Amino acid sequence: MNNRSQMKPRMRPVTSRMVEMKQKQAI
């Protein structure tokens, strides 16, 4: 369920890393 990363693909790479960290915590 990582639709958030696809929801904002234009975000900078730095933001994408923050999203990945949040996803790891959600798991």
C-alpha positions as protocol buffer text, in pm:
chain_id: "A"
residue {
  index: 1
  type: MET
  ca { x: 0 y: 0 z: 0 }
}
residue {
  index: 2
  type: ASN
  ca { x: 267 y: 249 z: -100 }
}
residue {
  index: 3
  type: ASN
  ca { x: 35 y: 467 z: -305 }
}
residue {
  index: 4
  type: ARG
  ca { x: 168 y: 779 z: -133 }
}
residue {
  index: 5
  type: SER
  ca { x: 498 y: 751 z: -317 }
}
residue {
  index: 6
  type: GLN
  ca { x: 305 y: 738 z: -645 }
}
residue {
  index: 7
  type: MET
  ca { x: 65 y: 1009 z: -532 }
}
residue {
  index: 8
  type: LYS
  ca { x: 348 y: 1266 z: -521 }
}
residue {
  index: 9
  type: PRO
  ca { x: 610 y: 1145 z: -770 }
}
residue {
  index: 10
  type: ARG
  ca { x: 712 y: 1506 z: -840 }
}
residue {
  index: 11
  type: MET
  ca { x: 834 y: 1549 z: -484 }
}
residue {
  index: 12
  type: ARG
  ca { x: 1208 y: 1589 z: -437 }
}
residue {
  index: 13
  type: PRO
  ca { x: 1419 y: 1279 z: -361 }
}
residue {
  index: 14
  type: VAL
  ca { x: 1466 y: 1406 z: -7 }
}
residue {
  index: 15
  type: THR
  ca { x: 1092 y: 1388 z: 53 }
}
residue {
  index: 16
  type: SER
  ca { x: 1074 y: 1042 z: -99 }
}
residue {
  index: 17
  type: ARG
  ca { x: 1329 y: 926 z: 160 }
}
residue {
  index: 18
  type: MET
  ca { x: 1116 y: 1068 z: 442 }
}
residue {
  index: 19
  type: VAL
  ca { x: 816 y: 881 z: 299 }
}
residue {
  index: 20
  type: GLU
  ca { x: 1016 y: 557 z: 294 }
}
residue {
  index: 21
  type: MET
  ca { x: 1113 y: 605 z: 660 }
}
residue {
  index: 22
  type: LYS
  ca { x: 747 y: 660 z: 751 }
}
residue {
  index: 23
  type: GLN
  ca { x: 650 y: 347 z: 559 }
}
residue {
  index: 24
  type: LYS
  ca { x: 913 y: 143 z: 747 }
}
residue {
  index: 25
  type: GLN
  ca { x: 773 y: 266 z: 1079 }
}
residue {
  index: 26
  type: ALA
  ca { x: 418 y: 181 z: 966 }
}
residue {
  index: 27
  type: ILE
  ca { x: 519 y: -178 z: 893 }
}
